[in-house]
Amino acid sequence: MEHVSMVFDRDGKSVPVLDDINLDVSEEEFICLVGPSGCGKSTLLNLMGGFLSPTSGSITIDGEAVHGPDPRRILVFQERGVFPWLTVAGNIGFGLSKLSRAEREERITHYVQLVRLQGFEQTYPSDLSGGMKQRLQVARALAVNPDILYLDEPFGALDSVTRLIMRGELLRIWQAERRTIIFVTHDIDEAVQLADRVVVLSSRPAKIENILTIDIPHPRNISSRRYLELRDDLLSKIGLAYTV
Amino acid sequence: MTAIEQEKRSRSLSLSTRLRPIAFIVALLVLWQIAVSRHPDQLLPGPLGVIRALAELLRHGLLPKYVVASLFRVTWGFALAAVLAVPLGLTIGWYRRCEMAFNPLVQIFRPISPLAWIPIAILWFGVGDPSAIFLIFVGCFFPLLLTAMSAVHNIPAVYINVGRNFGLSTAQFVYRVLYPAVVPQLIIGSRITLGIAWLVVVAAEMIAVNSGLGFLIIDARNAGNRYDLVIAGMVIIGTIGLLLDLGMRSLERVKLFRWSYSGD
């Protein structure tokens, strides 16, 4: 990603949202984007996903410029991302219509197991919990075998306990099927627990303020000294005090 | 409370609670009969008179004939309107510019009562079925058009983005995202519109044709103040209207379509 800027036109006024973002992500890397709310994290994700085009600058993936959405990079949304008119199996199979029936069934079974939704194949999302819906969304995304997964505050609407469990699940899934993951969050702990590198964005217009490498191997001990150090480091980089 | 729990609750209502509305109707009928028998010089019949009139209609074989005639017109008028208005409304709603162009026109036509079209219907189609069908068509077209337009507007952006993300072709997108996303709202809109169609058919039959339930009512009055037949006609219209509504409601309960009513 090179010199990406984004200016929105709102009510005739131009609002700069992103300012000269440069970021290089390697294959199978887990990146977390953090920053104050409304800073343009989601905009950046939508640009990388091809849902928006940058005002200037370019985004290239494996040497190929991003033009529009593509099943090779799937965006997972905060909530309501699963189709309520399809069952769990139907949702996972959504992107698989080009495959033969047998292959499709096989993939569905595989991903149902990966996100631990066995027994819910014929259930509609309205009967699933929030965490299950998000696992379903991740399964649907992974089923089309994408190179990159973009997650836009995927656990933001969940309660804190479920959120913690979901982080563990996501890491487990990521270790089973390595992909490049770019994960937007406003939760510092989430970022330090998950990411290989944390990208800190400034308030609007967003610039990259810092990039912090988290050098703790998984599974991470969230009470270890190194973890707390990194966490404090990140908090101070965002400009938050140590106490509430 | 989820929809399922609500359903269970309403099912477990005790028998006496369920019989209450029926008892209330019976009480009203009894009162009506008493009132009429106290004033025998009234033109209005009592419930017994209405039942006798219904029996008379059945004996002459007019009841099924008129019901079928009315339903035939409603079916055609409604179906033609649905076939044209729904795809058009979905298209207009999808393309913003299209909507900006069409909306003023739609808003002007919408508040015109279908009955105002009666002279034009007769001018274009003469007296007969096509006129009545045209009036029902006009009455259904604009509500269905607006329903389809707003149904497209109300599709959450997330569904559209997911559809684009998974690389669907336009046809696939329409069939697998757009259509399932709008169906619940279309069903609600159709239910309301079918009610309108049933209102319009009565008026249309009073003017444009010589069969059907609307014709029955106006004919009974013109041919010697047979108010028992008038009220019998009204009862039949009410009953069939109720059945049509129940039929449409049962569509809402189909699992595949029910997703948007179940809270989340």
Interface residues (C-beta under 8 A of the other chain):
Chain A: G49 F51 G68 P69 D70 P71 I74 L75 F77 R80 G81 F83 P84 W85 L86 F94 G95 S97 Y124 P125 S126 V144
Chain B: P156 V158 Y159 N161 V162 R164 N165 F166 G167 Q172 R176 V177 P180 A181 V183 K255 L256 F257 W259 S260 S262 G263 D264
